[in-house]
Structures are given as C-alpha cells and as structure tokens.
Amino acid sequence: MAYNFEKEKREAIDAGNKALESLHTAKENLDSAHNWGLFDMFAGGLISSLAKRSKMNQARQHMEQAKWDLRNFSEELKDVNMISHLDIETDDFLSFADWFFDGFFVDWMVQDRINTARDQVEEAIQRLKVILRELENS
C-alpha cells in the first residue's frame, strides 16, 4: 500500500482539531472556575466552593481528554514527518486542601493553580494553532 500524504495530513489535522476542541472546553471550565474562585475568596461559602470545585473537576476531565487527544495528534504528526511536544500538567493536592482547609489563603492558592492551568491551556491552544497552520499549508 502506497503512502498517501494527503490522507495522513487530513488525519493529523482532524486529530489536531479534536485536541483543540478539548483544550477550548477545558479553558472555558477553567475560566468559570476562576470566576467562582474569586467569588469564593471574597464572598463565598459552601455553594461557591461547590460550584468552583465542579468547574475544576470538569476542567480536569477535559484537560485529561486534551492530553490524550494531544498524544494522538502527536502520533498523527509522525505520519507526516512533523514532531510536536505539547504537555499539560494537572495537580490534585490543592483540590484536596481546599475542601479541608477552606479559608482565604488556601482559596488564593487554588486560584493561583487555576490561573496557572488557564495559562498552560492557552499556551497549548496557541502552539496547536501554529502547528495546524503549518500542517494545513504543507
């Protein structure tokens, strides 16, 4: 069977777009968690903590999906001789601490982690867009 560059390129673009969609969804959840986190720090209570936690959990799930999608995209890029090194880190410790030591300082730490995750996701989105543009123009 002959190598079909256009077919491999299309598969890589599709995989990249799927990863991009996962990243955008994760960012939306992180943005919402950020907003709930601000409310939680300054005027919140149990309801805002629960809402923030829910959005953080949704974001974590989408970030895990995005990591899987990015690995798949990376594999597809190998088929068209392009290499990508995209990575996203997630951390559970502050999630645990927020539940058991609810207070301004811990909320501030959680807010910082949300902001860091948002920045990482935004960076991955921008890098992925560049790679997709290069791929589409090849």
Rosetta silent file (secondary structure, phi, psi, omega in degrees, C-alpha in Angstrom):
SEQUENCE: MAYNFEKEKREAIDAGNKALESLHTAKENLDSAHNWGLFDMFAGGLISSLAKRSKMNQARQHMEQAKWDLRNFSEELKDVNMISHLDIETDDFLSFADWFFDGFFVDWMVQDRINTARDQVEEAIQRLKVILRELENS
SCORE:     score description
SCORE:     0.000 S_00000001
   1 L     0.000  131.809 -175.970    0.000    0.000    0.000 S_00000001
   2 L   -80.480  148.816  177.180    1.407    3.375   -1.039 S_00000001
   3 L   -69.944  128.449 -179.614    1.934    6.251    1.359 S_00000001
   4 L  -115.037   96.131 -176.683   -0.803    8.849    0.935 S_00000001
   5 H   -57.517  -45.279 -177.434    0.464   12.162    2.288 S_00000001
   6 H   -62.148  -38.858  178.229   -2.868   13.968    1.834 S_00000001
   7 H   -65.849  -46.206  179.490   -4.739   11.254    3.754 S_00000001
   8 H   -63.930  -39.323  178.400   -2.180   11.320    6.591 S_00000001
   9 H   -62.810  -45.081  179.422   -2.250   15.107    6.622 S_00000001
  10 H   -61.688  -41.786  178.657   -6.079   15.124    6.880 S_00000001
  11 H   -63.746  -39.741  178.571   -5.943   12.608    9.755 S_00000001
  12 H   -66.507  -42.891  179.019   -3.383   14.792   11.564 S_00000001
  13 H   -63.104  -44.021  178.046   -5.485   17.926   11.040 S_00000001
  14 H   -60.483  -43.899  179.019   -8.598   16.135   12.310 S_00000001
  15 H   -64.593  -39.461  177.972   -6.711   14.907   15.393 S_00000001
  16 H   -64.909  -40.827  178.760   -5.351   18.419   15.972 S_00000001
  17 H   -66.816  -35.429  176.685   -8.797   19.953   15.717 S_00000001
  18 H   -65.081  -43.142  177.651  -10.146   17.415   18.208 S_00000001
  19 H   -63.211  -41.259  178.883   -7.350   18.307   20.637 S_00000001
  20 H   -61.645  -41.670  177.722   -8.043   21.999   20.090 S_00000001
  21 H   -61.593  -43.956  178.031  -11.713   21.455   20.907 S_00000001
  22 H   -62.105  -41.820  179.091  -10.798   19.657   24.145 S_00000001
  23 H   -64.733  -42.581  178.717   -8.432   22.472   25.098 S_00000001
  24 H   -62.878  -40.692  178.500  -11.050   25.137   24.425 S_00000001
  25 H   -64.945  -42.333  177.049  -13.582   23.274   26.566 S_00000001
  26 H   -60.933  -41.916  179.800  -11.031   22.931   29.368 S_00000001
  27 H   -64.202  -40.788  177.329  -10.297   26.660   29.131 S_00000001
  28 H   -59.720  -43.891  178.262  -13.989   27.514   29.363 S_00000001
  29 H   -65.513  -39.922  178.077  -14.256   25.403   32.526 S_00000001
  30 H   -66.241  -38.209  176.157  -11.105   26.988   33.960 S_00000001
  31 H   -61.248  -43.400  179.043  -12.446   30.464   33.209 S_00000001
  32 H   -65.996  -42.819  177.296  -15.636   29.582   35.060 S_00000001
  33 H   -61.134  -39.463  177.239  -13.668   28.059   37.963 S_00000001
  34 H   -58.441  -48.680 -179.617  -11.587   31.249   38.061 S_00000001
  35 H   -63.337  -44.456  177.439  -14.702   33.392   38.359 S_00000001
  36 H   -64.651  -35.470  179.198  -16.224   31.137   41.023 S_00000001
  37 H   -64.023  -41.739  176.532  -12.875   31.139   42.814 S_00000001
  38 H   -61.549  -45.276  178.241  -12.817   34.928   43.006 S_00000001
  39 H   -61.441  -42.123 -178.554  -16.328   34.911   44.384 S_00000001
  40 H   -62.090  -38.813 -178.366  -15.367   32.147   46.833 S_00000001
  41 H   -68.199  -37.725 -170.052  -12.397   34.145   48.130 S_00000001
  42 H  -104.066  -24.514 -176.525  -14.278   37.363   48.775 S_00000001
  43 L  -148.798    7.653 -169.292  -17.902   36.499   49.461 S_00000001
  44 L   -82.934 -178.684  177.796  -18.325   32.800   49.074 S_00000001
  45 L  -159.943 -149.247 -177.055  -19.402   29.912   51.120 S_00000001
  46 H   -60.894  -43.706 -177.541  -20.358   26.327   50.546 S_00000001
  47 H   -61.757  -47.352 -178.985  -22.291   26.993   47.316 S_00000001
  48 H   -67.892  -35.438  176.268  -19.449   28.891   45.642 S_00000001
  49 H   -63.543  -41.656  178.541  -16.916   26.270   46.814 S_00000001
  50 H   -65.685  -42.844  179.636  -19.075   23.529   45.316 S_00000001
  51 H   -64.363  -45.276  178.494  -19.537   25.431   42.046 S_00000001
  52 H   -59.982  -46.792 -178.630  -15.804   26.165   41.800 S_00000001
  53 H   -61.258  -41.553  179.055  -14.952   22.531   42.571 S_00000001
  54 H   -60.856  -45.905  179.672  -17.420   21.303   39.950 S_00000001
  55 H   -66.637  -36.689  177.527  -15.867   23.525   37.272 S_00000001
  56 H   -65.424  -41.238  177.992  -12.364   22.481   38.337 S_00000001
  57 H   -64.767  -41.811  177.340  -13.336   18.813   38.064 S_00000001
  58 H   -63.164  -42.788  178.962  -14.878   19.393   34.634 S_00000001
  59 H   -62.305  -42.879  179.730  -11.749   21.260   33.553 S_00000001
  60 H   -60.347  -43.225  178.900   -9.541   18.447   34.863 S_00000001
  61 H   -62.120  -43.203 -179.939  -11.556   15.894   32.879 S_00000001
  62 H   -70.631  -32.041  176.039  -11.272   17.969   29.717 S_00000001
  63 H   -68.065  -38.301  175.832   -7.561   18.520   30.318 S_00000001
  64 H   -64.256  -41.700  176.741   -7.093   14.762   30.632 S_00000001
  65 H   -62.483  -42.722  179.760   -9.053   14.328   27.391 S_00000001
  66 H   -62.979  -39.881  177.657   -6.911   17.019   25.780 S_00000001
  67 H   -60.344  -43.564  178.252   -3.728   15.230   26.900 S_00000001
  68 H   -63.792  -45.626 -179.746   -4.994   12.038   25.256 S_00000001
  69 H   -63.013  -37.981  179.108   -6.016   13.978   22.138 S_00000001
  70 H   -68.746  -36.873  175.006   -2.620   15.709   22.020 S_00000001
  71 H   -62.738  -43.351  178.336   -0.815   12.363   22.279 S_00000001
  72 H   -62.395  -43.371  178.290   -2.959   11.096   19.405 S_00000001
  73 H   -60.530  -43.444  178.891   -2.228   14.269   17.433 S_00000001
  74 H   -59.270  -41.797  177.232    1.490   13.816   18.090 S_00000001
  75 H   -63.954  -42.435  179.098    1.289   10.272   16.710 S_00000001
  76 H   -64.748  -34.845  178.726   -0.558   11.501   13.624 S_00000001
  77 H   -64.634  -31.927  177.637    2.100   14.180   13.083 S_00000001
  78 H   -60.674  -32.695 -179.999    4.737   11.460   12.927 S_00000001
  79 H   -68.016  -20.395  177.947    2.884   10.105    9.892 S_00000001
  80 L  -115.036   20.654  174.745    3.507   13.404    8.112 S_00000001
  81 L    60.508   39.038  172.993    7.050   13.821    9.466 S_00000001
  82 L  -122.240  145.805 -179.416    6.266   16.605   11.928 S_00000001
  83 L  -119.255  139.219  179.512    7.126   16.463   15.626 S_00000001
  84 L  -133.021  142.482  175.802    5.211   18.137   18.435 S_00000001
  85 L  -127.472   81.353  177.631    5.924   18.362   22.163 S_00000001
  86 L  -106.417  137.424 -179.613    2.743   19.590   23.849 S_00000001
  87 L  -148.198  148.314  176.987    2.120   18.830   27.507 S_00000001
  88 L  -132.238  136.094  178.267   -0.329   19.848   30.220 S_00000001
  89 L  -108.979  142.369  172.752    0.160   19.269   33.928 S_00000001
  90 L  -128.989  155.773 -175.531   -2.597   18.836   36.500 S_00000001
  91 L  -142.697  133.762 -177.130   -2.314   18.598   40.281 S_00000001
  92 L   -96.900  -15.475 -172.570   -4.759   17.274   42.873 S_00000001
  93 H   -57.786  -48.580 -175.878   -3.168   18.427   46.135 S_00000001
  94 H   -67.671  -28.259  174.939   -4.722   21.881   46.239 S_00000001
  95 H   -60.353  -46.177  178.541   -8.090   20.417   45.348 S_00000001
  96 H   -63.922  -46.251 -176.763   -7.885   18.275   48.485 S_00000001
  97 H   -62.914  -37.130 -177.760   -6.598   21.149   50.621 S_00000001
  98 H   -61.481  -37.707 -179.894   -9.380   23.484   49.527 S_00000001
  99 H   -69.455  -39.317 -170.996  -12.039   21.122   50.863 S_00000001
 100 H   -95.547  -21.516 -179.522  -10.424   20.526   54.240 S_00000001
 101 L  -127.067   50.896 -175.604   -8.782   23.851   54.999 S_00000001
 102 L   -60.082  122.449  178.961  -11.260   26.261   53.456 S_00000001
 103 L  -176.908  172.235 -174.510  -10.038   29.780   54.004 S_00000001
 104 H   -59.581  -46.155 -176.153   -8.744   32.784   52.127 S_00000001
 105 H   -61.436  -46.138  179.837   -5.119   31.624   51.893 S_00000001
 106 H   -67.131  -39.792  176.203   -5.990   28.194   50.508 S_00000001
 107 H   -59.170  -39.837  179.093   -8.574   29.769   48.189 S_00000001
 108 H   -64.061  -41.442  178.257   -5.831   32.112   46.963 S_00000001
 109 H   -63.386  -42.927  178.836   -3.528   29.121   46.342 S_00000001
 110 H   -63.311  -41.969  178.942   -6.293   27.303   44.436 S_00000001
 111 H   -60.567  -39.945  177.739   -6.958   30.467   42.435 S_00000001
 112 H   -62.733  -40.811  178.426   -3.263   30.612   41.564 S_00000001
 113 H   -67.027  -38.723  176.286   -3.378   26.983   40.354 S_00000001
 114 H   -60.815  -45.783 -179.403   -6.474   27.727   38.277 S_00000001
 115 H   -63.203  -40.489  177.790   -4.661   30.688   36.716 S_00000001
 116 H   -62.837  -45.275  178.821   -1.576   28.563   36.026 S_00000001
 117 H   -62.037  -42.076  178.284   -3.710   25.870   34.388 S_00000001
 118 H   -58.970  -44.636  179.475   -5.510   28.517   32.309 S_00000001
 119 H   -62.617  -42.305  179.438   -2.143   29.853   31.122 S_00000001
 120 H   -63.838  -42.502  179.730   -0.916   26.340   30.243 S_00000001
 121 H   -65.965  -43.331  179.295   -4.081   25.562   28.307 S_00000001
 122 H   -62.068  -41.336  177.586   -3.931   28.903   26.471 S_00000001
 123 H   -62.989  -42.843  178.582   -0.285   28.265   25.569 S_00000001
 124 H   -63.122  -39.463  178.001   -1.145   24.773   24.303 S_00000001
 125 H   -60.627  -47.472 -178.237   -4.004   26.234   22.232 S_00000001
 126 H   -64.223  -43.313  178.648   -1.682   28.798   20.634 S_00000001
 127 H   -63.414  -41.755 -179.731    1.033   26.217   19.930 S_00000001
 128 H   -64.617  -40.085  178.081   -1.509   23.803   18.466 S_00000001
 129 H   -61.389  -40.992  178.519   -2.919   26.518   16.197 S_00000001
 130 H   -62.665  -46.637 -179.821    0.589   27.233   14.852 S_00000001
 131 H   -62.637  -42.833  178.884    1.220   23.546   14.175 S_00000001
 132 H   -63.121  -40.456  177.620   -2.173   23.159   12.478 S_00000001
 133 H   -61.726  -45.414  178.655   -1.489   26.209   10.279 S_00000001
 134 H   -60.528  -42.474 -178.559    1.889   24.763    9.277 S_00000001
 135 H   -64.887  -45.176 -179.000    0.280   21.395    8.593 S_00000001
 136 H   -65.989  -29.387 -179.627   -2.535   22.899    6.518 S_00000001
 137 H   -89.678   -2.284 -178.637   -0.048   24.926    4.484 S_00000001
 138 L   -81.598    0.000    0.000    2.303   21.985    3.835 S_00000001
